[in-house]
């Protein structure tokens, strides 16, 4: 049973086998950072649009309230 559990823990004698894994990890890390940055920019843009919309709605609401009070 122990033999089956530790079969996937293979550490090669030749350490050059780690180079492709390190290269792939580096590529994935860079892609994750790029995607995260793009999401933050999109989120910031949407936040600004929603704040503008909220301000416009509040100003229209205040204008209608002022017109009704007159």
Helices and strands as residue ranges (DSSP letters): H 2-5, H 17-69
